[in-house]
């Protein structure tokens, strides 16, 4: 009886230890992915969706990731290219305006 109780307690300790490690790793991943970029317009131009680069656009100083959007194939959408500040185009030309940006992930902001 005493032997089985020791095994039971050790098993619980191992389970809690493993659960604690898994939680810690998940927290680290969240922290790393939540860091916001600060890019100049020149630096933003590298994120054009070409050659394996992600596709980012800026609107009102906020940088959005459009890489996974079906509408932004290879960093291009209706004659526009990612890696640019598209504030004027989104606000004045685009039929959807800024409403579609709510679906995009914010990844950073534009700096001087």
N, C-alpha and C positions, 0 to 999 in steps of 0.2 A: 504494500500500500504506500509506504513512504517513498519507494523508488518511483512509482508511477506519478506521485505528486510532484516530485522533483522534475521529472521529464515534462510534465504538464506546465509547470512554472517556467522552465527553460524554453519551452516551445512558445509560450506567450511572450517572453522577453525577446526572442528572435523575431517574432511577428511584428512587435512594436518597433524594434530596431529597424527592420526593413521598411516598415511604413514611414518611419521618420526620415529615412534616407530618401525615399521616393518623393516625399513632400518637399524636402529641401531642394532636390534637383528641379522640380517643377517651378519652385519659386525663383531659382536662378535663371531659368529660361524666360520667365515672365519679365524679370528685371532687365535682362539684356535686350529683349524685343521692345520694351517700352521706352527706351532711350530715343529721344527725338533728334533728328538731324538738324543741323544748321548749315545751310548751303548758300553760296553766292549764286547769282544767275549763271556765271561761267561754270561753276561746279555742277549746277543742275543740268547743264547741257550734256553731261556724260551719261545721264540717266534717261536715255532716249529709246530704250527697248530694243536696241540693236546689239548684236554680238554677245548675247547672254546677259546684258545689263537690264536691270529693272526699268520700267517705264514710269517716270514721275512727271507730274505737271504741277504748276503753281497757280493759285488763284487767290488774290488778295493777301499775298504773303504766306499763305499756307501751302505746304507741299503735300500732294495726294499721290498715292500709289495706284496707278491704273493698269499695272502689269497683268492682273488676272481678269480684267474686264474683256468680255468677248468683243466689245465695240472698239477696243484698242489693240488690234492685231499688229504685232511686231512694232509697237510704239507709234502706230498711225491710226488716225480716226478722221474720216471725212475731210481729208486734205491737210489735217494738222498733225504735227509731230510732237511726241513727248520730249521732255527735256527742256521745256520752255515755260515762261510765264504766259498763261493763256487767259488772264483776267478779262481783257477787253473782248476776246473772242467768245468766252463763255457767257459773259454778261450781255453783250450787245448783238451777237450773231447767232449763237446757239439757240435752238428752239426750246430746249429744256432749261436753259439758264443754270443757276447754281444748285437747283434741286437735286440733280443726279449726284452731286458731290457728297451728299449724306450717305451714300452707299459705298463710298471709297474710303480707304484707310488713310488717316492723316499720319504722315511719317516725319514731318518736320516743318521748318519755317525758313523763309528767305532772309538772309542777313546781307548787310552792305559789304 
